[in-house]
Amino acid sequence: MTTEATNVPLIEDPTALLVFFSGFVALVFGASRIPACKSVFRYLPPIVWIYLVPVFFTTTGITPDSSPFTIDAWRTCCLVRYCS
């Protein structure tokens, strides 16, 4: 008898993911303006960090493998709940 561990991401809610990634983007752009971090961002600009670090988030199980940002999923999750 083997049990397969399911990989449940830490953040699953579409709205929470939107807030998480928006905050992450703001953090990267904010860090790029700090003088002590300018040498890091000279070689790898902020857009590269914004593209590559979420791969690490998915690999470590913070964010899901598949995107919940489909129109139907977001409408069902967020809009229908408040409109009915």
N, C-alpha and C positions, 0 to 999 in steps of 0.2 A: 504494500500500500504506500504509494508516494503522493505527497501533496505538493502541488505546484504553487509556489508563492506568487501572488498577484502583485504587480507593481502599481500601487495606487499613488498617484502624484500628491505632493503636499498641497498644491493649489489646483483645484478642479473647476471652481465656479468661473464662468466666462467674465463676469464683471470683476472679480478679484484678479484674474489674469490680466485684464486690461489695465487695472490700477497698478499691478506689480510691474508690468513692462513699461508703462508710462513713467513710473517712478524710477525705474532702472535707466531709461533713456535720459531723464532729467539728471540723474546722478552722474552718468558718464559725461554729459556735456558740462555739468557743473565742475566735475573734477578736471576736465580739460582746461579750465580757466585758472586753476590754482597754479601758482608759479612753481611749486615743488614738483608737480606732475607734468609740467610741460615737456620734459625730456622724454617721458614715456610716450606721450601723444605726438611727439615730433616724428617718431619712426612708425607708429601705428595710429592713424587718426581715429577720432571717436567713432566714426561709422564702422570701422573694422571691429572695434570692441563691441559695438551694439549688435553686430551680426554674429560674432563668434561666442561671446559669453553665454547667450541663451542656449547654445548647444551644450555647454557644461551644465546649465540648469536642468535640461531635459535628461542628460546622462545620469545626474545624481538623484533624479526623482523629484525635483522641486516642481517642475512643470510637466504637463502631459505630453505623450508622444504625438498624439493627433490633435488637431486644432478643434476646439469647441466653438470657434468663431464663425459658424455657419449662420445664415440668416434665420433658419428655422429654429435652431437650438437657442439662439439668443432671444428670439421673439418668444419662444415657449418659456424659457427660464425667467426672463426679466420683464417683458411687457405684459404677457397674458396674466401673470400673477397679480399685477396691479390694476389691470383693466377689467377683471371679472368680478 
